[in-house]
């Protein structure tokens, strides 16, 4: 979500403030002159679309061809004062065919070291949850039974309050912790506690939400750990991201994560435990071709879920060949994914092409 307000306001340009600014100007002109006029800061409005064509081949069943509107998002952000801000984002989820509130956050941002968010947003968790589908590096994010497996209200979000801050100079540390509503997330009325600590040994990542890649804009060596706990049940993750700029404006990336859902979250309904890991590697070619650059990407994941009477293993292999036009604001991603299970679910592979645009 390149225009989502979880990122620094540096990302917003004056032209993207135009719709909100015109609305405010209209209200100003139509308001009774006897009332005191209050000048507000710029309101930013943006949007995002992920759409794709997918051909699927499941074992023992007929193949399918689909044109999908995977996600459609609307982003709204604005300041109340210079330290208090408001964020409101919505999402159309193509899998469920409905629109829901994504983020609704009161943001008290006093300094880089002291920030309080309250409302609905992503709780402290794994990097993959904190970058979401629009900032993931690969197309088929959240299909490996590892990433983003904690309980949530919608798209990884939950209702609650959290503190976050960025510290350090040589080695940068990012810390976040909060309390979130359990009943709306998983039906348990007990509060979910969540915390994350991340160390950046090279360039820093500012703000609360993260990226899966920076397409060579940063040199990154980041290690993060997160945990959620509710009623003695836990979800823990450790994630790693290395990205190195290369001469000629190319870049290579390695991303990895290990996750263990011990009664809290996971992917097999009713599972007592779910755990797994993945590794992803990519290379961004330095030479532009037309308006963009080509990129190759591969990912392998292994996950296992254990229930009361059975266990299910999943192996996922994915390959992408991408055309990056304007990073997360314009990219075309072709993909092939092979998914294999040891039981219950038929193996399948699918291939297709996805388009992502944002303003």
FIGUVEX-551237 format. One record per residue (C-alpha): residue number from 0; x, y, z. Coordinates in steps of 0.001 Angstrom, whole numbers, plus 500000, padded with zeros to 6 digits. Example, Ala and Ser with C-alpha at 12.3 -4.5 7.8 and 13.67 -1.06 7.14 Angstrom:
<rs>
   k      u      v      w
   0 512300 495500 507800
   1 513670 498940 507140
</rs>
This chain:
<rs>
   k      u      v      w
   0 500000 500000 500000
   1 502361 502654 498859
   2 499900 505362 499801
   3 498778 503732 503032
   4 499426 505976 505954
   5 501458 503448 507852
   6 504407 504874 505981
   7 506148 508220 506344
   8 504278 511236 505067
   9 507321 511829 502830
  10 505691 509399 500409
  11 502710 511659 499764
  12 502910 514336 497117
  13 500847 517468 496722
  14 498923 516122 493759
  15 497699 513190 495828
  16 496278 515620 498355
  17 494116 517244 495691
  18 490815 515354 496198
  19 490729 515908 499933
  20 491949 519479 499613
  21 489204 520344 497129
  22 486593 518866 499456
  23 487882 520922 502362
  24 487961 524042 500198
  25 484334 523491 499234
  26 483314 523090 502861
  27 485210 526267 503722
  28 483462 528311 501048
  29 479983 527019 501927
  30 480309 527350 505700
  31 478453 530245 507430
  32 480789 533213 507769
  33 479739 533826 511366
  34 481423 530571 512447
  35 485108 530365 513245
  36 487060 528805 510418
  37 489583 526073 511277
  38 492431 525368 508870
  39 493331 521691 508653
  40 496393 520137 507086
  41 496297 518274 503747
  42 494208 515131 503505
  43 495732 512441 501316
  44 493611 510046 499284
  45 494939 507060 497383
  46 493947 503692 496001
  47 495369 500327 494980
  48 494390 497407 492738
  49 495720 493855 492404
  50 494128 491910 489558
  51 495198 488688 487835
  52 494518 485899 485359
  53 495098 482400 486824
  54 495111 478941 485209
  55 494860 476116 487800
  56 495467 472356 487406
  57 494392 470319 490481
  58 495083 466583 490675
  59 492004 464519 489833
  60 489847 467479 488834
  61 489190 469748 485880
  62 491417 472741 485236
  63 490048 476251 485714
  64 490728 479668 484228
  65 489825 482810 486155
  66 490123 486567 485897
  67 490284 487905 489457
  68 490050 491234 491242
  69 492257 490113 494116
  70 492263 493322 496174
  71 490963 496859 495725
  72 491852 499426 498381
  73 491026 503016 499286
  74 493417 504961 501517
  75 492595 508145 503450
  76 494946 509937 505833
  77 495036 513334 507462
  78 496475 515294 510393
  79 494427 516517 513335
  80 497436 518352 514784
  81 501128 518055 513975
  82 501352 515136 516449
  83 497911 513527 516069
  84 496824 511918 512793
  85 494006 509764 511471
  86 494134 506826 509059
  87 491238 505061 507355
  88 491695 502329 504723
  89 489222 499886 503166
  90 489720 496707 501163
  91 487647 494760 498660
  92 488653 491114 499171
  93 488185 489165 495954
  94 488186 485827 497797
  95 485099 486761 499848
  96 483602 489344 497452
  97 483001 491960 500139
  98 484366 495324 501269
  99 485509 495781 504858
 100 487361 498234 507069
 101 491069 497551 506790
 102 492587 500212 509060
 103 490916 502811 511279
 104 493592 504328 513477
 105 494116 507311 515738
 106 497876 507910 515512
 107 499625 509785 518316
 108 503113 510271 516878
 109 505225 512366 519219
 110 508702 511319 518024
 111 510485 508475 516266
 112 510881 506820 519686
 113 507371 507307 521068
 114 504205 506576 519094
 115 500802 505265 520171
 116 498260 503833 517739
 117 494688 502962 518719
 118 491853 501459 516665
 119 492111 498693 514035
 120 495458 497910 512440
 121 498115 495211 512059
 122 499316 493987 515427
 123 503054 493468 516082
 124 503766 490247 514169
 125 505884 488773 511379
 126 507348 490925 508604
 127 505028 489297 506059
 128 501951 490438 507971
 129 503417 493928 508335
 130 503927 494374 504591
 131 500624 492957 503305
 132 499913 491834 499720
 133 500635 495229 498142
 134 504168 495352 499613
 135 505018 491658 499352
 136 507879 490673 497068
 137 506155 487651 495505
 138 502658 487526 494030
 139 501132 484518 495835
 140 501668 485812 499344
 141 500020 483976 502303
 142 499579 480685 500446
 143 502407 478724 502098
 144 500706 478021 505495
 145 503461 479970 507275
 146 503124 483723 506870
 147 500483 485847 508571
 148 498996 482956 510564
 149 497976 484742 513765
 150 494233 485221 514472
 151 492766 488450 513097
 152 489532 490278 512401
 153 490327 490950 508710
 154 493488 490859 506580
 155 495753 490444 509607
 156 494164 493347 511479
 157 492733 493452 514995
 158 491193 496067 517279
 159 493530 497351 519978
 160 496237 499757 521073
 161 500010 499578 520590
 162 503218 501456 521250
 163 506063 501566 518711
 164 509406 503320 518445
 165 512672 503385 516496
 166 516008 503566 518339
 167 519753 503537 517721
 168 522263 504877 515237
 169 524784 502225 514198
 170 522504 499281 514927
 171 518900 500383 514683
 172 516246 498758 516843
 173 512517 498829 516145
 174 510213 497946 519050
 175 506431 497530 519205
 176 504022 496087 521773
 177 500278 496189 522331
 178 497051 494641 523546
 179 494317 493499 521142
 180 490746 492243 521260
 181 490515 488467 521449
 182 486781 487924 521027
 183 486564 489601 517605
 184 489743 487848 516391
 185 489209 484237 517512
 186 486154 484133 519791
 187 488188 483979 523010
 188 487317 486937 525289
 189 490845 487112 526735
 190 493115 489894 525456
 191 495814 489059 522912
 192 499213 490474 523863
 193 501604 491137 520981
 194 505198 492362 520708
 195 507948 492632 518096
 196 511652 493546 518172
 197 513693 494128 515009
 198 517380 494922 514496
 199 518583 496718 511333
 200 522339 496340 510936
 201 522654 498369 507724
 202 520041 500893 506538
 203 517089 501639 508792
 204 513407 501019 508017
 205 511398 503923 509389
 206 507816 503685 510595
 207 505567 500886 511798
 208 504752 498842 508682
 209 507440 497189 506533
 210 508247 496079 502971
 211 509168 492732 501464
 212 511730 494509 499251
 213 512975 498009 498513
 214 514011 497228 494933
 215 517577 498337 495592
 216 516757 501609 497355
 217 518274 500275 500602
 218 521032 497986 501795
 219 519272 495842 504385
 220 520296 493278 506933
 221 517311 492947 509263
 222 516365 490305 511822
 223 513027 490421 513623
 224 511190 488360 516204
 225 507547 488591 517248
 226 505199 486849 519651
 227 501482 486872 520460
 228 500023 485273 523564
 229 496453 484583 524695
 230 495289 482301 527515
 231 498680 480564 527591
 232 498635 479858 523840
 233 501321 481431 521669
 234 502291 482383 518130
 235 505979 483129 517539
 236 507925 484099 514434
 237 511491 484928 513448
 238 512115 486686 510118
 239 515149 487751 508108
 240 515652 490115 505188
 241 518906 490814 503337
 242 518903 493158 500361
 243 522039 494436 498661
 244 522378 497109 496018
 245 524490 496123 493023
 246 526399 498276 490572
 247 524231 499545 487763
 248 521094 499845 489961
 249 520445 496113 490294
 250 519768 494290 493568
 251 519516 490831 495092
 252 517300 489860 498009
 253 517033 486961 500446
 254 513995 486741 502725
 255 513188 483982 505211
 256 510843 483251 508098
 257 510191 480581 510697
 258 506778 480480 512372
 259 505307 478376 515186
 260 501607 478617 516075
 261 501122 476780 519360
 262 497350 476784 519752
 263 497059 480428 518641
 264 496475 480893 514930
 265 497796 478515 512308
 266 496266 477108 509149
 267 494672 473716 509938
 268 491317 474212 511704
 269 491506 472803 515206
 270 495237 472119 514964
 271 497134 471961 518248
 272 500291 473215 516562
 273 501403 474558 513202
 274 504955 475413 512196
 275 507134 475872 509145
 276 509664 477990 507303
 277 510338 479469 503884
 278 513214 481030 501972
 279 512874 483481 499071
 280 515550 484803 496728
 281 515410 487346 493911
 282 517560 489266 491468
 283 516596 492631 489974
 284 518356 493179 486644
 285 520065 496589 486567
 286 519431 497539 482938
 287 516051 499164 482223
 288 514020 497690 479392
 289 511461 500202 478222
 290 509811 501813 481252
 291 510841 499155 483786
 292 513271 496463 484918
 293 512968 492695 484877
 294 513263 490587 488027
 295 513440 486852 488724
 296 512275 485379 492044
 297 512026 481932 493607
 298 510522 480719 496884
 299 510309 477391 498704
 300 508264 476707 501844
 301 507560 473724 504079
 302 504821 473748 506725
 303 503273 471163 509012
 304 500077 471256 511068
 305 499237 468745 513801
 306 495672 468101 514945
 307 494268 465717 517525
 308 494181 462733 515180
 309 496155 463711 512059
 310 498939 465845 510671
 311 499130 467630 507330
 312 502309 468726 505555
 313 502450 471279 502763
 314 505300 471986 500347
 315 505080 475114 498210
 316 507358 476103 495340
 317 506861 479432 493579
 318 508657 481210 490721
 319 508005 484768 489518
 320 509203 486673 486466
 321 508371 490309 487119
 322 508429 493593 485260
 323 508891 496394 487791
 324 507771 499737 486370
 325 507391 501962 489449
 326 508107 499602 492323
 327 504868 498936 494282
 328 502891 501541 492319
 329 503140 499727 488980
 330 504372 496178 488441
 331 503456 493175 486301
 332 504176 489772 487859
 333 503984 486429 486080
 334 503980 483407 488393
 335 504034 479633 488637
 336 503243 477834 491908
 337 503242 474135 492768
 338 501585 473090 496055
 339 501729 469541 497424
 340 500124 467953 500502
 341 500607 464574 502154
 342 496833 464143 502741
 343 493355 465699 502803
 344 493875 468285 500028
 345 494647 467507 496354
 346 497956 468693 494973
 347 497740 471437 492365
 348 499739 473879 490317
 349 498705 477178 488889
 350 500221 479830 486694
 351 499195 483270 485606
 352 499955 486939 485432
 353 499145 489680 487924
 354 498968 493449 487663
 355 499359 495880 490557
 356 498804 499653 490370
 357 498524 502282 493097
 358 498078 506044 493276
</rs>
